[in-house]
Amino acid sequence: MQLEIEIEAIKRENDQSKLKSLNLELANVKEERNEIFAKWETEKSVVDNIQKTKMDIENYKAEAERAERNGDYGKVAEIRYGKIKDAQENRQNCKRNSQNNRMPAH
């Protein structure tokens, strides 16, 4: 924003070399901002996926408990050793991806 203000002021002064320099700097700042935003969106997507998977696991556990109370042991086994296991593996993969793609601190 500060660069945009400076550009407008330089336009009034009609200093073309300074104007070109500021426009180039502004373009670089916008490009960096876009890269950071894209990286942030990727990380946010991973975190959202991890949170969804955690909720799925909790829902599967509750479903397995209900099935166990009802005596449906086939369904209990399917949930505990199928759905929950798959969801936990998915969560671990997402966490690994998140750690590998962390944004460096500035």
Secondary structure, DSSP 8 states (H G I E B T S, - for coil): -HHHHHHHHHHHHT-HHHHHHHHHHHHHHHHHHHHHHHHHHHHHHHHHHHHHHHHHHHHHHHHHHHHHHTT-HHHHHHIIIIIHHHHHHHHHHHHHHHHHT-----
